[in-house]
Amino acid sequence: MADAALRLKGLVEQLLGAPLPVRIRAWDGSQAGPPDAPALVVRNRRALRRLLWKPGELGLARAWVAGDLDIEGDLYEGLDLMASLVWERGEDARTLLQALGDPEVRSAARGLVRMAGLPLPPAPPPEEVRRARTHLHTKRSDKRAISHHYDVGNDFYEIVLGPSMVYSCAYWEQDGTLEQAQRDKLELVCTKLGLTPGQRLLDVGCGWGSMAIHAAREHGVGVVGVTLSQEQAAYARKRVADEGLTDRVEIRVQDYRDVADGPYDAISSIGMAEHVGAERYLEYAQDLHGLLRPGGRLLNHQIARRPQKDEAAYSVDEFIDAYVFPDGELAPIGTTVTQLERAGFEVRDVESIREHYALTLRRWVANLETEWARAKRLAGAGRARVWRLYMAACALSFERNRIGVNQVLAVKTPESGASGLPLRARTWGAPTA
């Protein structure tokens, strides 16, 4: 009799002490749970072994990436329900071990072990980054981390990002295309920076060259774009050549810490500072401050997390660290502003565009799902599953205000105090006399 789903549902509810809000469909074809809810598909017993050996988020992530677990039905609804069950409860190995003092919980755990079969732990999926968390954010470790994330393949990123090839939050009107929203974001950055013909712009973490090309083509500036990704640089250089902008745009494979040809009139850092790390952030801010001329502007576009009561207890998200952004760290917006000011900047504007990133991520997920078969051929099934889970979960996090994204405009204000900004906030434009 096919009853694995019913048995599994009962054991999990007994273990967690809460009803399952999702349906379960097990490897034997059986189903249990709310009939109209999304289904958590447990494809094999190996999924249970992964969860038993690594309770919590990382075990779930490994099972998802390996294809042992899936969600059938609305992906976002399923993830939202799972978040309330697991992520928001803070379940990890330590809390579950503490719970094993309860006889009913011990009984449920033994039942899951019997269902899981052989006790040996499955090997992590090959997409998982395995390294010791030591010497974080050296130039070498940052280059490895960037390569893991961005050298997945330009063809794969074309599927996800679409023609704009911009891998950061777009800036949306009520109705519009992803390409127009990304163009509007690039124009917003250029406007805040007050770019005028003949100026020099440094684009830190230039990606596939979209910001550099837009600034040179639309505003007549000379641009140096730096990235640690060889694949990004090659792609960006071809785009620059195709646009006829090689006399205005230079793309370098270079660490921002090695840029030594300032001063620049403006610096854009869009979606790059998340890779810097808390220990290096002041150094990052000081380096950019030193590369600007007096009166020069920095536009720092960065994801932020909510502050914690005990900031010392902050830890990097296990799934993101292992599969998406190795060594990536998020900081509260207040911390970012403080570090920029400590470096000598005058922070003049902070704009939250949190809802815009949720819209952007949902479009990226839709792009990926539309060309799912091709994406799996290009990047591998495991990597494609990583990206689908990561982007959908992040969309929900932005929608629920668990994380945000902010554009911070800062000025290297000279001793005279003349910032060069207009008197009225957000009437952006060229520096005033």
Sequence and secondary structure as in RCSB ss.txt:
>XXXX:A:sequence
MADAALRLKGLVEQLLGAPLPVRIRAWDGSQAGPPDAPALVVRNRRALRRLLWKPGELGLARAWVAGDLDIEGDL
YEGLDLMASLVWERGEDARTLLQALGDPEVRSAARGLVRMAGLPLPPAPPPEEVRRARTHLHTKRSDKRAISHHY
DVGNDFYEIVLGPSMVYSCAYWEQDGTLEQAQRDKLELVCTKLGLTPGQRLLDVGCGWGSMAIHAAREHGVGVVG
VTLSQEQAAYARKRVADEGLTDRVEIRVQDYRDVADGPYDAISSIGMAEHVGAERYLEYAQDLHGLLRPGGRLLN
HQIARRPQKDEAAYSVDEFIDAYVFPDGELAPIGTTVTQLERAGFEVRDVESIREHYALTLRRWVANLETEWARA
KRLAGAGRARVWRLYMAACALSFERNRIGVNQVLAVKTPESGASGLPLRARTWGAPTA
>XXXX:A:secstr
   HHHHHHHHHHHHHTS  SSEEE TTS EES TTS EEEE SHHHHHHHHHSTTHHHHHHHHHHTSEEEES H
HHHHHHHHHHTGGGT  HHHHHHHTTSHHHHHHHHHHHHHH S S     TTS      STT HHHHHHHHHHHH
TT HHHHHHHH TT   S     SS  HHHHHHHHHHHHHHHHT  TT EEEEES TTSHHHHHHHHHH  EEEE
EES HHHHHHHHHHHHHTT TTTEEEEE  GGG  S  EEEEEEES GGGT GGGHHHHHHHHHHHEEEEEEEEE
EEEEE   SSGGG    HHIIIIISTT   B HHHHHHHHHHTT EEEEEEE HHHHHHHHHHHHHHHHHTHHHH
HHHH HHHHHHHHHHHHHHHHHHHTTSEEEEEEEEE   TT      SSTT   S   
